[in-house]
Amino acid sequence: MRSFLFVPGDSERKLAKGPASGPDGLILDLEDSVAADRKEAARGMVLDYLKSASRSGPRLYVRVNALDTGLTLGDLAVVMQGRPDGIVFPKCVGQADLDLLAHYLDALEAREGVAAGTTRILTIATESAAAVLALAAAPARHARLVGHSWGGEDLMADLGALAKGAAPGDYDDTFRLARTVNLMASVAAGVTAYDTVYPDIRNVAGLRAEATDARRMGYGGKIAIHPDQVATIHEVFTPSAQEVDWAQRVVATFESNPGAGVLTLDGKMLDRPHLVLARRLLARAG
C-alpha cells in the first residue's frame, strides 16, 4: 500500500468522496479532525460508513483517539462492530502501547466473531519525544502491524518547537531524527514505513519533492490529508517501468547463477544486497 488518505469521521460529504481519488487506504478519523463535542457522533457515522461501504475499494482503517484521552477503548468498542481492515494508532509509545491495543483487538474480534488477528495496525509512532526514544531503543513489532508512520505536528508541540524547520520539507535535526528512527524501526519490524503528511495542500511540487526524498530513503508510502495529494503520492511510490525491468533482470541473473556471490549486469557489479533491493522493488510493484 502506497497511500492512506485521512477523512474526518464526522463529515458525511468527505466520507462519501473519500474513495474517489483512489487511495490504497482510507483513514476514517476520530482523532484530530473531530472536535471534542463531535466525538460520539463521529463514532456512529464511522460505524455506519464501515457497514455500508463497498469493500472492493480502498482498505478502511479507523484512527482512534490516543490512550491518554480515555477514549480509545470506547472508539474501538463501536467501530469494531463494522469490522474495519485496520486501526491507526496515534501517539503510540513503544511496544507496551502496541501490545495493549492488540490485546483490545483480540477481545473485540472475539466479540464480533472476527477471525483472530484480522484487524491490522498502523501506528503513528513518533508524536512525542518519549515515543521517538522508545522506538529507537526497541523497534515495536507485532503480527498485526502493517507499518509505522511518523508524526511531525504533535512532535513539534511536544518539543515546544516553533516550526519543524526553516521551510516546508526542510526539517531540523530533531525531525530528521524522528523520520530516520521511524524508517529504521519499520524495517527492523519487517513492515512498511509511511512518511508523514505534507500540510501545504496546494504545493504539489513541494509534496513531490518530499515524497521523492522519502522514497529515496527507503519509505514505502505516504499519508495524504487531501484527495488531490493521492495521485502525486502514487506517482512517486510506484516503481517505474525501468526500475521493474532492472529488478527483473537482477533476479534473473542471480537465478541463472545460483552459486555466484558477485555478478555483473550492464557492466556494473551485482552482489546480494542488489538482489534484496530488486525483490523489494518487485514486491512493491506487485
C-alpha positions, 0 to 999 in steps of 0.5 A: 500500500502506497497511500492512506488518505485521512477523512474526518469521521464526522463529515458525511460529504468527505466520507462519501468522496473519500474513495474517489481519488483512489487511495490504497487506504482510507483513514476514517478519523476520530482523532484530530479532525473531530472536535471534542463535542463531535466525538460520539457522533463521529463514532456512529457515522464511522460505524455506519460508513464501515457497514455500508461501504463497498469493500472492493475499494480502498482498505478502511482503517479507523484512527482512534483517539490516543490512550491518554484521552480515555477514549480509545477503548470506547472508539474501538468498542463501536467501530469494531462492530463494522469490522474495519481492515485496520486501526491507526494508532496515534501517539503510540509509545513503544511496544507496551502501547502496541501490545495493549491495543492488540490485546483490545483487538483480540477481545473485540474480534472475539466479540464480533466473531472476527477471525483472530488477528484480522484487524491490522495496525498502523501506528503513528509512532513518533508524536512525542519525544518519549515515543521517538526514544522508545522506538529507537531503543526497541523497534515495536513489532507485532503480527498485526502491524502493517507499518509505522508512520511518523508524526511531525505536528504533535512532535513539534508541540511536544518539543515546544518547537516553533516550526519543524524547520526553516521551510516546508520539507526542510526539517531540523535535526530533531525531525530528521531524527524522528523520520530516520528512527521511524524508517529504521524501526519499520524495517527492523519490524519487517513492515512498511514505513509511511512518511508523514503528511505534507500540510501545504495542500496546494504545493504539489511540487513541494509534496513531490519533492518530499515524497521523492526524498522519502522514497529515496530513503527507503519509505514505502508510502505516504499519508495524504490529508487531501484527495488531490495529494493521492495521485502525486503520492502514487506517482512517486511510490510506484516503481517505474517501468525501468526500475521493474525491468532492472529488478527483473533482470537482477533476479534473473541473473542471480537465478541463472547463477545460483552459486555466484556471490558477485555478478555483473549486469550492464557492466556494473557489479551485482552482489546480494544486497542488489538482489534484496533491493530488486525483490523489494522493488518487485514486491512493491510493484506487485 
